[in-house]
């Protein structure tokens, strides 16, 4: 925790305490610090923040958490959002590549943790 905190720019004397507070949710890092922590961990800030369910990226990161916790999978039969359908289809494609052994767990997780919505074109 101390390394992560100091690498993100927190003072050495409080770095481990602050990171522990963020992990326990007794404090919330501001957006700029969250970006620095994400950079140190080489993940998207969206993978660390409470997802904003008003946008597709937030929904996707919520679904990734459900996948980790509950091996969650679902279909798009009743989905009315073209943007969400496209994003979930992309996820399903990456998951299929992982399931077939075309990519490893680390590569699959890296794709999820750095997920960015592609354009609708």
N, CA and C atoms as an extended XYZ file, in Angstrom:
363
Properties=species:S:1:pos:R:3:atomname:S:1:resname:S:1:resid:I:1 pbc="F F F"
N         0.830       -1.196        0.000 N   UNK     1
C         0.000        0.000        0.000 CA  UNK     1
C         0.870        1.253        0.000 C   UNK     1
N         1.964        1.189        0.745 N   UNK     2
C         2.850        2.352        0.791 CA  UNK     2
C         3.441        2.626       -0.590 C   UNK     2
N         3.887        1.565       -1.290 N   UNK     3
C         4.450        1.755       -2.631 CA  UNK     3
C         3.407        2.366       -3.562 C   UNK     3
N         2.207        1.817       -3.558 N   UNK     4
C         1.153        2.328       -4.432 CA  UNK     4
C         0.880        3.798       -4.137 C   UNK     4
N         0.740        4.130       -2.856 N   UNK     5
C         0.456        5.505       -2.474 CA  UNK     5
C         1.556        6.472       -2.867 C   UNK     5
N         2.803        6.096       -2.599 N   UNK     6
C         3.912        6.998       -2.948 CA  UNK     6
C         4.076        7.088       -4.462 C   UNK     6
N         3.877        5.978       -5.165 N   UNK     7
C         3.980        6.003       -6.625 CA  UNK     7
C         2.896        6.888       -7.239 C   UNK     7
N         1.749        7.018       -6.553 N   UNK     8
C         0.659        7.867       -7.037 CA  UNK     8
C         0.815        9.312       -6.577 C   UNK     8
N         1.867        9.593       -5.787 N   UNK     9
C         2.145       10.965       -5.389 CA  UNK     9
C         1.737       11.351       -3.978 C   UNK     9
N         1.301       10.369       -3.180 N   UNK    10
C         0.951       10.672       -1.790 CA  UNK    10
C         2.225       10.769       -0.954 C   UNK    10
N         2.206       11.574        0.128 N   UNK    11
C         3.383       11.664        1.002 CA  UNK    11
C         3.696       10.294        1.620 C   UNK    11
N         4.969        9.981        1.720 N   UNK    12
C         5.390        8.661        2.214 CA  UNK    12
C         4.841        8.362        3.611 C   UNK    12
N         4.787        9.370        4.488 N   UNK    13
C         4.356        9.130        5.855 CA  UNK    13
C         2.881        8.733        5.977 C   UNK    13
N         2.068        9.033        4.960 N   UNK    14
C         0.646        8.697        5.054 CA  UNK    14
C         0.146        7.840        3.890 C   UNK    14
N         1.036        7.447        2.981 N   UNK    15
C         0.623        6.750        1.760 CA  UNK    15
C        -0.133        5.463        2.064 C   UNK    15
N         0.400        4.631        2.957 N   UNK    16
C        -0.256        3.346        3.240 CA  UNK    16
C        -1.597        3.541        3.932 C   UNK    16
N        -1.685        4.525        4.812 N   UNK    17
C        -2.939        4.797        5.528 CA  UNK    17
C        -4.012        5.273        4.546 C   UNK    17
N        -3.634        6.195        3.660 N   UNK    18
C        -4.606        6.706        2.695 CA  UNK    18
C        -5.115        5.616        1.762 C   UNK    18
N        -4.215        4.776        1.260 N   UNK    19
C        -4.639        3.690        0.373 CA  UNK    19
C        -5.548        2.726        1.129 C   UNK    19
N        -5.219        2.433        2.375 N   UNK    20
C        -6.079        1.555        3.191 CA  UNK    20
C        -7.461        2.182        3.372 C   UNK    20
N        -7.514        3.497        3.554 N   UNK    21
C        -8.806        4.181        3.690 CA  UNK    21
C        -9.612        4.096        2.399 C   UNK    21
N        -8.950        4.188        1.252 N   UNK    22
C        -9.656        4.065       -0.022 CA  UNK    22
C       -10.170        2.635       -0.204 C   UNK    22
N        -9.365        1.660        0.174 N   UNK    23
C        -9.783        0.263        0.050 CA  UNK    23
C       -10.967       -0.055        0.958 C   UNK    23
N       -10.973        0.516        2.145 N   UNK    24
C       -12.069        0.256        3.098 CA  UNK    24
C       -13.264        1.178        2.864 C   UNK    24
N       -13.136        2.084        1.889 N   UNK    25
C       -14.186        3.030        1.522 CA  UNK    25
C       -14.528        4.022        2.635 C   UNK    25
N       -13.563        4.268        3.546 N   UNK    26
C       -13.779        5.318        4.540 CA  UNK    26
C       -13.430        6.689        3.954 C   UNK    26
N       -12.662        6.680        2.870 N   UNK    27
C       -12.372        7.890        2.104 CA  UNK    27
C       -12.483        7.546        0.627 C   UNK    27
N       -12.701        8.566       -0.175 N   UNK    28
C       -12.781        8.385       -1.634 CA  UNK    28
C       -11.751        9.301       -2.281 C   UNK    28
N       -10.888        8.749       -3.141 N   UNK    29
C        -9.897        9.613       -3.789 CA  UNK    29
C       -10.559       10.533       -4.815 C   UNK    29
N       -10.023       11.731       -4.941 N   UNK    30
C       -10.505       12.648       -5.975 CA  UNK    30
C       -10.103       12.102       -7.338 C   UNK    30
N       -10.757       12.594       -8.378 N   UNK    31
C       -10.586       12.064       -9.734 CA  UNK    31
C        -9.131       12.062      -10.185 C   UNK    31
N        -8.380       13.133       -9.895 N   UNK    32
C        -6.989       13.187      -10.356 CA  UNK    32
C        -6.128       12.144       -9.652 C   UNK    32
N        -6.358       11.915       -8.359 N   UNK    33
C        -5.601       10.892       -7.637 CA  UNK    33
C        -6.014        9.497       -8.096 C   UNK    33
N        -7.291        9.313       -8.350 N   UNK    34
C        -7.769        8.025       -8.852 CA  UNK    34
C        -7.083        7.692      -10.178 C   UNK    34
N        -6.928        8.697      -11.054 N   UNK    35
C        -6.231        8.483      -12.333 CA  UNK    35
C        -4.771        8.091      -12.096 C   UNK    35
N        -4.126        8.735      -11.122 N   UNK    36
C        -2.724        8.406      -10.832 CA  UNK    36
C        -2.607        6.982      -10.292 C   UNK    36
N        -3.508        6.599       -9.407 N   UNK    37
C        -3.491        5.233       -8.870 CA  UNK    37
C        -3.730        4.234       -9.997 C   UNK    37
N        -4.676        4.516      -10.855 N   UNK    38
C        -4.957        3.630      -11.990 CA  UNK    38
C        -3.743        3.528      -12.904 C   UNK    38
N        -3.040        4.630      -13.134 N   UNK    39
C        -1.832        4.601      -13.960 CA  UNK    39
C        -0.772        3.693      -13.347 C   UNK    39
N        -0.588        3.790      -12.034 N   UNK    40
C         0.395        2.948      -11.359 CA  UNK    40
C         0.021        1.475      -11.505 C   UNK    40
N        -1.272        1.177      -11.405 N   UNK    41
C        -1.749       -0.206      -11.519 CA  UNK    41
C        -1.926       -0.648      -12.966 C   UNK    41
N        -1.776        0.270      -13.913 N   UNK    42
C        -1.944        0.010      -15.343 CA  UNK    42
C        -3.342       -0.513      -15.661 C   UNK    42
N        -4.347        0.172      -15.110 N   UNK    43
C        -5.751       -0.141      -15.397 CA  UNK    43
C        -6.495        1.161      -15.678 C   UNK    43
N        -7.694        1.039      -16.203 N   UNK    44
C        -8.539        2.203      -16.415 CA  UNK    44
C        -9.051        2.702      -15.065 C   UNK    44
N        -9.176        4.006      -14.873 N   UNK    45
C        -9.790        4.504      -13.634 CA  UNK    45
C       -11.197        3.939      -13.423 C   UNK    45
N       -11.872        3.590      -14.517 N   UNK    46
C       -13.213        3.010      -14.399 CA  UNK    46
C       -13.205        1.672      -13.678 C   UNK    46
N       -12.086        0.971      -13.706 N   UNK    47
C       -11.987       -0.315      -13.016 CA  UNK    47
C       -11.885       -0.133      -11.510 C   UNK    47
N       -11.560        1.086      -11.051 N   UNK    48
C       -11.375        1.345       -9.625 CA  UNK    48
C       -12.508        2.154       -9.007 C   UNK    48
N       -13.215        2.903       -9.811 N   UNK    49
C       -14.231        3.829       -9.305 CA  UNK    49
C       -15.591        3.145       -9.185 C   UNK    49
N       -16.461        3.759       -8.407 N   UNK    50
C       -17.851        3.315       -8.374 CA  UNK    50
C       -18.437        3.628       -9.737 C   UNK    50
N       -18.950        2.616      -10.428 N   UNK    51
C       -19.400        2.842      -11.802 CA  UNK    51
C       -20.573        3.818      -11.896 C   UNK    51
N       -20.540        4.622      -12.953 N   UNK    52
C       -21.646        5.515      -13.286 CA  UNK    52
C       -22.559        4.743      -14.224 C   UNK    52
N       -23.698        4.315      -13.727 N   UNK    53
C       -24.588        3.480      -14.515 CA  UNK    53
C       -25.393        4.259      -15.540 C   UNK    53
N       -25.112        5.544      -15.671 N   UNK    54
C       -25.764        6.354      -16.690 CA  UNK    54
C       -25.005        6.334      -18.011 C   UNK    54
N       -23.894        5.571      -18.071 N   UNK    55
C       -23.175        5.465      -19.339 CA  UNK    55
C       -22.736        4.021      -19.566 C   UNK    55
N       -22.466        3.697      -20.815 N   UNK    56
C       -22.157        2.317      -21.195 CA  UNK    56
C       -20.884        1.817      -20.521 C   UNK    56
N       -19.875        2.648      -20.411 N   UNK    57
C       -18.625        2.209      -19.777 CA  UNK    57
C       -18.884        1.816      -18.325 C   UNK    57
N       -19.664        2.605      -17.593 N   UNK    58
C       -19.995        2.261      -16.210 CA  UNK    58
C       -20.764        0.960      -16.111 C   UNK    58
N       -21.709        0.756      -17.020 N   UNK    59
C       -22.479       -0.496      -17.039 CA  UNK    59
C       -21.548       -1.670      -17.312 C   UNK    59
N       -20.648       -1.513      -18.284 N   UNK    60
C       -19.745       -2.612      -18.620 CA  UNK    60
C       -18.847       -2.977      -17.440 C   UNK    60
N       -18.313       -1.985      -16.740 N   UNK    61
C       -17.454       -2.299      -15.594 CA  UNK    61
C       -18.251       -2.953      -14.467 C   UNK    61
N       -19.513       -2.606      -14.326 N   UNK    62
C       -20.378       -3.286      -13.354 CA  UNK    62
C       -20.564       -4.745      -13.756 C   UNK    62
N       -20.794       -4.995      -15.035 N   UNK    63
C       -20.944       -6.369      -15.513 CA  UNK    63
C       -19.653       -7.166      -15.321 C   UNK    63
N       -18.497       -6.527      -15.498 N   UNK    64
C       -17.221       -7.219      -15.281 CA  UNK    64
C       -17.092       -7.644      -13.815 C   UNK    64
N       -17.534       -6.787      -12.891 N   UNK    65
C       -17.494       -7.139      -11.469 CA  UNK    65
C       -18.408       -8.331      -11.204 C   UNK    65
N       -19.615       -8.318      -11.785 N   UNK    66
C       -20.536       -9.438      -11.625 CA  UNK    66
C       -19.944      -10.726      -12.197 C   UNK    66
N       -19.212      -10.599      -13.290 N   UNK    67
C       -18.552      -11.771      -13.863 CA  UNK    67
C       -17.528      -12.340      -12.881 C   UNK    67
N       -16.712      -11.465      -12.290 N   UNK    68
C       -15.700      -11.920      -11.337 CA  UNK    68
C       -16.323      -12.576      -10.109 C   UNK    68
N       -17.372      -11.965       -9.576 N   UNK    69
C       -17.963      -12.456       -8.333 CA  UNK    69
C       -18.864      -13.670       -8.518 C   UNK    69
N       -19.611      -13.711       -9.624 N   UNK    70
C       -20.662      -14.721       -9.765 CA  UNK    70
C       -20.614      -15.497      -11.077 C   UNK    70
N       -19.529      -15.360      -11.846 N   UNK    71
C       -19.426      -16.008      -13.149 CA  UNK    71
C       -20.638      -15.653      -14.011 C   UNK    71
N       -21.006      -14.394      -13.976 N   UNK    72
C       -22.222      -13.866      -14.602 CA  UNK    72
C       -22.117      -13.838      -16.125 C   UNK    72
N       -23.117      -14.363      -16.819 N   UNK    73
C       -23.268      -14.272      -18.274 CA  UNK    73
C       -24.749      -14.043      -18.563 C   UNK    73
N       -25.096      -13.413      -19.653 N   UNK    74
C       -26.502      -13.202      -19.994 CA  UNK    74
C       -26.656      -12.962      -21.486 C   UNK    74
N       -27.907      -12.888      -21.943 N   UNK    75
C       -28.167      -12.648      -23.364 CA  UNK    75
C       -28.729      -11.244      -23.558 C   UNK    75
N       -28.813      -10.821      -24.805 N   UNK    76
C       -29.242       -9.465      -25.139 CA  UNK    76
C       -30.659       -9.411      -25.704 C   UNK    76
N       -31.426      -10.442      -25.516 N   UNK    77
C       -32.744      -10.526      -26.142 CA  UNK    77
C       -33.626       -9.299      -25.893 C   UNK    77
N       -33.643       -8.792      -24.683 N   UNK    78
C       -34.542       -7.682      -24.347 CA  UNK    78
C       -33.848       -6.324      -24.275 C   UNK    78
N       -32.584       -6.254      -24.619 N   UNK    79
C       -31.836       -5.002      -24.542 CA  UNK    79
C       -32.258       -4.081      -25.691 C   UNK    79
N       -32.573       -2.818      -25.371 N   UNK    80
C       -33.013       -1.862      -26.389 CA  UNK    80
C       -31.935       -0.845      -26.761 C   UNK    80
N       -30.798       -0.896      -26.124 N   UNK    81
C       -29.727        0.065      -26.391 CA  UNK    81
C       -28.724       -0.520      -27.386 C   UNK    81
N       -28.612        0.101      -28.557 N   UNK    82
C       -27.631       -0.353      -29.545 CA  UNK    82
C       -26.212       -0.232      -29.008 C   UNK    82
N       -25.945        0.822      -28.257 N   UNK    83
C       -24.606        1.021      -27.690 CA  UNK    83
C       -24.262       -0.090      -26.712 C   UNK    83
N       -25.202       -0.429      -25.843 N   UNK    84
C       -24.934       -1.483      -24.866 CA  UNK    84
C       -24.820       -2.837      -25.566 C   UNK    84
N       -25.661       -3.085      -26.564 N   UNK    85
C       -25.574       -4.343      -27.318 CA  UNK    85
C       -24.193       -4.491      -27.958 C   UNK    85
N       -23.722       -3.412      -28.570 N   UNK    86
C       -22.413       -3.471      -29.219 CA  UNK    86
C       -21.316       -3.748      -28.194 C   UNK    86
N       -21.378       -3.079      -27.065 N   UNK    87
C       -20.367       -3.267      -26.027 CA  UNK    87
C       -20.398       -4.699      -25.486 C   UNK    87
N       -21.585       -5.217      -25.244 N   UNK    88
C       -21.699       -6.566      -24.699 CA  UNK    88
C       -21.281       -7.604      -25.741 C   UNK    88
N       -21.603       -7.367      -26.995 N   UNK    89
C       -21.140       -8.275      -28.045 CA  UNK    89
C       -19.611       -8.302      -28.120 C   UNK    89
N       -19.009       -7.137      -27.950 N   UNK    90
C       -17.545       -7.069      -27.929 CA  UNK    90
C       -17.001       -7.881      -26.748 C   UNK    90
N       -17.620       -7.729      -25.589 N   UNK    91
C       -17.227       -8.486      -24.395 CA  UNK    91
C       -17.372       -9.983      -24.652 C   UNK    91
N       -18.503      -10.373      -25.233 N   UNK    92
C       -18.723      -11.791      -25.511 CA  UNK    92
C       -17.654      -12.333      -26.469 C   UNK    92
N       -17.248      -11.518      -27.427 N   UNK    93
C       -16.190      -11.929      -28.346 CA  UNK    93
C       -14.870      -12.148      -27.637 C   UNK    93
N       -14.524      -11.242      -26.729 N   UNK    94
C       -13.285      -11.390      -25.959 CA  UNK    94
C       -13.377      -12.601      -25.033 C   UNK    94
N       -14.533      -12.790      -24.412 N   UNK    95
C       -14.711      -13.944      -23.526 CA  UNK    95
C       -14.594      -15.250      -24.322 C   UNK    95
N       -15.145      -15.266      -25.523 N   UNK    96
C       -15.059      -16.463      -26.366 CA  UNK    96
C       -13.597      -16.757      -26.728 C   UNK    96
N       -12.852      -15.714      -27.072 N   UNK    97
C       -11.421      -15.900      -27.363 CA  UNK    97
C       -10.705      -16.482      -26.151 C   UNK    97
N       -11.043      -15.972      -24.963 N   UNK    98
C       -10.442      -16.483      -23.722 CA  UNK    98
C       -10.852      -17.940      -23.482 C   UNK    98
N       -12.140      -18.239      -23.642 N   UNK    99
C       -12.652      -19.598      -23.413 CA  UNK    99
C       -12.011      -20.616      -24.356 C   UNK    99
N       -11.724      -20.200      -25.575 N   UNK   100
C       -11.109      -21.097      -26.564 CA  UNK   100
C        -9.599      -21.197      -26.415 C   UNK   100
N        -9.032      -20.430      -25.502 N   UNK   101
C        -7.592      -20.468      -25.295 CA  UNK   101
C        -6.805      -19.612      -26.276 C   UNK   101
N        -7.509      -18.767      -27.046 N   UNK   102
C        -6.816      -17.899      -28.000 CA  UNK   102
C        -6.055      -16.778      -27.291 C   UNK   102
N        -6.566      -16.383      -26.138 N   UNK   103
C        -5.872      -15.414      -25.280 CA  UNK   103
C        -5.884      -15.970      -23.860 C   UNK   103
N        -4.945      -15.550      -23.054 N   UNK   104
C        -4.859      -16.020      -21.675 CA  UNK   104
C        -5.677      -15.164      -20.722 C   UNK   104
N        -5.768      -15.614      -19.481 N   UNK   105
C        -6.513      -14.901      -18.440 CA  UNK   105
C        -5.968      -13.485      -18.264 C   UNK   105
N        -4.662      -13.341      -18.266 N   UNK   106
C        -4.060      -12.014      -18.070 CA  UNK   106
C        -4.453      -11.058      -19.197 C   UNK   106
N        -4.428      -11.542      -20.431 N   UNK   107
C        -4.793      -10.696      -21.566 CA  UNK   107
C        -6.279      -10.345      -21.515 C   UNK   107
N        -7.120      -11.322      -21.151 N   UNK   108
C        -8.562      -11.076      -21.030 CA  UNK   108
C        -8.833      -10.051      -19.936 C   UNK   108
N        -8.211      -10.231      -18.768 N   UNK   109
C        -8.403       -9.276      -17.677 CA  UNK   109
C        -7.890       -7.897      -18.058 C   UNK   109
N        -6.771       -7.840      -18.764 N   UNK   110
C        -6.236       -6.562      -19.199 CA  UNK   110
C        -7.231       -5.845      -20.105 C   UNK   110
N        -7.872       -6.599      -21.006 N   UNK   111
C        -8.891       -5.995      -21.874 CA  UNK   111
C       -10.028       -5.430      -21.017 C   UNK   111
N       -10.499       -6.196      -20.044 N   UNK   112
C       -11.610       -5.732      -19.203 CA  UNK   112
C       -11.210       -4.528      -18.353 C   UNK   112
N       -10.062       -4.600      -17.716 N   UNK   113
C        -9.660       -3.536      -16.794 CA  UNK   113
C        -9.342       -2.232      -17.510 C   UNK   113
N        -9.095       -2.311      -18.802 N   UNK   114
C        -8.803       -1.113      -19.588 CA  UNK   114
C        -9.876       -0.858      -20.629 C   UNK   114
N       -11.067       -1.380      -20.403 N   UNK   115
C       -12.160       -1.286      -21.359 CA  UNK   115
C       -12.513        0.167      -21.677 C   UNK   115
N       -12.648        0.436      -22.956 N   UNK   116
C       -13.146        1.715      -23.453 CA  UNK   116
C       -14.163        1.418      -24.532 C   UNK   116
N       -15.251        2.136      -24.509 N   UNK   117
C       -16.310        1.927      -25.497 CA  UNK   117
C       -15.806        2.301      -26.882 C   UNK   117
N       -16.031        1.401      -27.836 N   UNK   118
C       -15.703        1.698      -29.222 CA  UNK   118
C       -16.827        2.498      -29.846 C   UNK   118
N       -16.539        3.211      -30.916 N   UNK   119
C       -17.577        3.999      -31.578 CA  UNK   119
C       -18.603        3.089      -32.229 C   UNK   119
N       -19.775        3.616      -32.496 N   UNK   120
C       -20.866        2.838      -33.083 CA  UNK   120
C       -20.723        2.640      -34.580 C   UNK   120
N       -19.713        3.199      -35.188 N   UNK   121
C       -19.585        3.107      -36.653 CA  UNK   121
C       -19.379        1.688      -37.132 C   UNK   121
